Amino acid sequence: MSPAVDPPGVRITAVPTPHRVRPGDDLAEVFSAALEANGVVLADGDVVCVASKVVSLAEGAVAARLPGEDDATARRRIARQHAAGVVAEAPQVLVTRTRHGFVAANGGVDASNVTDADTFLLLPDDPDGSADRLRTAIAERHGVTVGVVVTDTFGRPWRLGQTDVALGVSGVTAIRDERGGHDLDGRRLEVTEVAVADEVAAAADLVRDKGSGTPFVVVRGVPGGRHGTGADLVRPPTADLFAAGGPTAALRSVQARRTVRRFAVDRPVPTAALTDAVAAAVTAPAPHGTRPWRFARLTEPRRSRVLDAMAARWRGDLNADGVAEDVITRRLARSDAVLRPAPELLFAFVVLEDAHDYPDQRRSTAERDLFVLSGGAALQSLQVVLAAHGVGTAWISSTAFCPEVVRAELELPATWAPIGAVAAGFPEDPPPPREPADPTGFLRTY
Ligand SMILES: Cc1cc2nc3c(=O)[nH]c(=O)nc-3n(C[C@H](O)[C@H](O)[C@H](O)COP(=O)(O)O)c2cc1C
């Protein structure tokens, strides 16, 4: 047997280099020098994995820190600037979808392995193009046909730890589609698509020591064809069950809304949470294409003035009902305890300007009811989105019982029908989780 023939299997060889890559460097040249220094000889079919960091450095895909910015703030700002969208945001983490479609913490913006402390690395502009160019340059220099994978380190949802993935691919199978094939027992494979390029990237990372300058790794023995791009590995947003919510996520977010009546008074509601919630509210279904929902955000001193006027009307109503004074005082105090200290107070309305006019009471009432129902749908969406931001709400009826008072205090026309107040804030105590609802009895089939 010839000793030149590799045994079957995959061989992974680190190709470290002491060279610190700078903008304008020729990566093929850096790689060739590293191959020689390490005594590695390329063969046809090898796959060269190159860390996206050195690709970004060589291509000058960098951004600068603004004066006074700390690392975390700079990475978030830069990630946002280069993002196609925010996937998830929490105090400790920002996950964005990049223009390429990659989903990564801070959109892959990185500060490691950069000599200048004020420079941050972006992902390469076109990783597939970068892989193509390096592949061609290697073929020219070494007379071999290799594949190239541009790799980066990403975290994964639902699994701890990071692993390398393929951002750019050239001359390597990106995905091996095994759908339609059969397993050992002859069962048809329905969903199996092997992410070969990601597997190669992860394998390469096994021999990489992040502290040691190993931007290149050669993987020998990768099976399969040679076609595909890094873009093939990006799940299109339309097929993204998780971002779209999916039935489970939708059910959970609706269930997560709980009425909260005691708020942490020193924790303001972020404006972004409020605007998100109103944006959701104004997608509610409404009669004949109208958009009848309005929200008034009450701040001092107007808030106290309106609440005082509403309380006076309520007291008058209860007095007229013959309710005892101490009972009236208790009921007003219970309502005040929710509305007055709430970090945010919104009044919800439907405007009836676009409601159809009917000559009879039956249809006029139905038309008005339908507008109010639409307001209810909007208000629930508002509460659901606020709950998703961790903000608790209480929908309080009071405004609906004194519409003239509310309109007079806020100088609104008679077409604005108040449908309730929403007190909002972070809960003082987290609301208990809701028991799963049993739909039995709520749905009749005829
Ligand atoms: C139209 C409407 C009016 C409401 N009015 C009040 C109210 O005046 N005061 C109050 O404390 N809660 C009010 N609520 C909240 C309900 O009491 C609450 O939704 C119910 O107890 C169920 O709890 P949950 O929202 O956590 O599922 C109202 C809810 C709706 C839908």
The ligand as an SDF file (V2000), in Angstrom:
LIG
                    3D

 31 33  0  0  0  0  0  0  0  0999 V2000
  -63.9400   45.1620   29.6690 C   0  0  0  0  0  0  0  0  0  0  0  0
  -63.1650   44.8780   30.9260 C   0  0  0  0  0  0  0  0  0  0  0  0
  -63.3040   45.6880   32.0180 C   0  0  0  0  0  0  0  0  0  0  0  0
  -62.5720   45.4650   33.1910 C   0  0  0  0  0  0  0  0  0  0  0  0
  -62.7040   46.3070   34.2210 N   0  0  0  0  0  0  0  0  0  0  0  0
  -61.9620   46.1180   35.3420 C   0  0  0  0  0  0  0  0  0  0  0  0
  -62.0670   47.0410   36.4130 C   0  0  0  0  0  0  0  0  0  0  0  0
  -62.8110   48.0120   36.3560 O   0  0  0  0  0  0  0  0  0  0  0  0
  -61.3050   46.8400   37.5070 N   0  0  0  0  0  0  0  0  0  0  0  0
  -60.4450   45.7790   37.6090 C   0  0  0  0  0  0  0  0  0  0  0  0
  -59.7820   45.6450   38.6200 O   0  0  0  0  0  0  0  0  0  0  0  0
  -60.3120   44.8810   36.5740 N   0  0  0  0  0  0  0  0  0  0  0  0
  -61.0510   45.0350   35.4650 C   0  0  0  0  0  0  0  0  0  0  0  0
  -60.9150   44.1590   34.4270 N   0  0  0  0  0  0  0  0  0  0  0  0
  -59.9680   43.0610   34.5280 C   0  0  0  0  0  0  0  0  0  0  0  0
  -60.6700   41.7200   34.8830 C   0  0  0  0  0  0  0  0  0  0  0  0
  -61.0630   41.7480   36.2230 O   0  0  0  0  0  0  0  0  0  0  0  0
  -59.6790   40.5930   34.6160 C   0  0  0  0  0  0  0  0  0  0  0  0
  -59.4650   40.5180   33.2440 O   0  0  0  0  0  0  0  0  0  0  0  0
  -60.1850   39.2580   35.1380 C   0  0  0  0  0  0  0  0  0  0  0  0
  -60.1630   39.2520   36.5410 O   0  0  0  0  0  0  0  0  0  0  0  0
  -59.3690   38.0920   34.6430 C   0  0  0  0  0  0  0  0  0  0  0  0
  -58.0170   38.1610   35.0400 O   0  0  0  0  0  0  0  0  0  0  0  0
  -56.8560   38.1200   33.9400 P   0  0  0  0  0  0  0  0  0  0  0  0
  -56.9770   39.3880   33.1250 O   0  0  0  0  0  0  0  0  0  0  0  0
  -55.5570   38.0420   34.7070 O   0  0  0  0  0  0  0  0  0  0  0  0
  -57.0900   36.9110   33.0820 O   0  0  0  0  0  0  0  0  0  0  0  0
  -61.6720   44.3680   33.2590 C   0  0  0  0  0  0  0  0  0  0  0  0
  -61.5300   43.5400   32.1360 C   0  0  0  0  0  0  0  0  0  0  0  0
  -62.2590   43.7920   30.9970 C   0  0  0  0  0  0  0  0  0  0  0  0
  -62.0570   42.9200   29.8050 C   0  0  0  0  0  0  0  0  0  0  0  0
  1  2  1  0
  2  3  1  0
  2 30  2  0
  3  4  2  0
  4  5  1  0
  4 28  1  0
  5  6  2  0
  6  7  1  0
  6 13  1  0
  7  8  2  0
  7  9  1  0
  9 10  1  0
 10 11  2  0
 10 12  1  0
 12 13  2  0
 13 14  1  0
 14 15  1  0
 14 28  1  0
 15 16  1  0
 16 17  1  0
 16 18  1  0
 18 19  1  0
 18 20  1  0
 20 21  1  0
 20 22  1  0
 22 23  1  0
 23 24  1  0
 24 25  2  0
 24 26  1  0
 24 27  1  0
 28 29  2  0
 29 30  1  0
 30 31  1  0
M  END
$$$$
